[in-house]
């Protein structure tokens, strides 16, 4: 399922996903970068291109291009409740997000494990497609 260089193969469909991490610093910079990517992919066929910007930019970017899918950098397993700062898969889906990256090496270094990641998958009824990423080179933990 996972190819090289952030390309994910699903049957005959390829997906290229860019994770912006905690960049850029402003929505204006994000809009410029997103628009530049949209122009740069105008000739790409049979490949879905997705961008995972910081959460606060998703709403502002979704109006700029229909060529680029939006993704999220993480999702929380809870659907509703007192989970300060967390975002559920259902919230992301309702925002237009269709991909989520889980299993980042940065979060694993803070103690997040496969059990935490699997909880997100279990409760994702109408949630986006869930993608795993961010392992150390050569390390692919068994998640499912």
N, C-alpha and C positions, 0 to 999 in steps of 0.2 A: 504494500500500500504506500509506503513512504519511499520516495526516490531521493536523488541527490539535490542539493541546493534549494531546499524548501519547496520542491515540486512534489505534489501528492497525486498519485495515479489512482483513479477510481474507474474501473472498466475502461472506457474509451475517453474519459474526460480527465484532463490535466488541470491542476489548480496550482497557481503560484501565489504564495502568501508572503507579504512583507510585514514584519512586526516592527513598529516604530519605537517600541519601548517607551521611555519617558521623554520623547522628542516629538515635535519641536516645542519651543517655549510658548508660542502664542497661536491662537486660532488663525490669525492672518498668515503666519508662516506655514501652518498646516494646510490651509487652503491653497497657497501657492505650490507647495510640494505635491499635493493631491492632484491639482490641475495639471502639473507637469507630468505626473505619471500617466494621467488620462490621455494626454497628447502623445506620450511616448509609446503607448500600447495600441494605438489606432490600427496598426497592421496585424496585430496578433489575432490568430484564428484558432478555434478549437481548444482554447486554454482560458480558464477562468482566472482572473486576477483579483486578488483580495488584499485589502490593506487593514491592518489591525492598529489603529491609532490609539492614543490615550483615550479613555472612556469619554472624557468631557468634550472631545472633538467630534464624536460620532454623529451627533444630531446635525451639526453644522456642515459636515462633509457629505452627508448622504444626498444632498440636493445638487451637488456639483457634477456628478457623472453617474450614468447608469451602466457604464462599461465596467466599473470597478465595484466588486462586492465589498461590504464592510464586515470586519471581524472584530472580536474583542480579545483582549490580552489575557483574560481570566474570567471565571464565573464562580459563584458561590453555590453550594449545594442546597441551601435553604431557599424556599419559595417566597416566604414572607416572614417577618418577625423582627426582633430587636437585634439586628446584625449590622452594627454601625459600619458604614463605608463599603458594604458588600453589594454586589449586583447579581441577581438571579438570572438563570438562563431564560426564563419566561420574559423578564424585563428586557433582556437583550433582543430576544426574538421580536417583541412588540416594537422595538426601536428600529428594526430592519436588519439587525445583525444576523448573518447566516453561518458564521464560523467562529469558533472559540479555540484559543490555544491554551492547553493545560499542561502542567508538568514542567514548568520553567526551572532551569537549574538554580536560578536565584531563590525561588520559593522553596525548592528542595533543600537548599543550604540553610534555610530558616526552619526546617523541620517538616515541611509538607511531604507527605508520602503517597504511595499508590492508593491507600485506603481513602484519603481525602479526595483524590482525583476521581476514583470510582464512585464516590457519593454524588458527585456532580452528574455523572452519566446516568445514575439510577433515577434521579428526579427530573430528568430533562424532557418531559412529555412533549411540549411544543418548543423546546429549546433549539438553538442552532446546532449544526453539525459540530461535533466535538473533535478537536484535533489534538494530538499529543506532540509536544516539542520541547526543545531546550535541554536535552540530555547532554552530558559530557560526550566528547568525541569517542566513538566506539562503544558507548554504553546505551543499551536499549532495554530498559526495565520491562518486564512482563506485566501489563496492566489488566488485561481482560482475558 
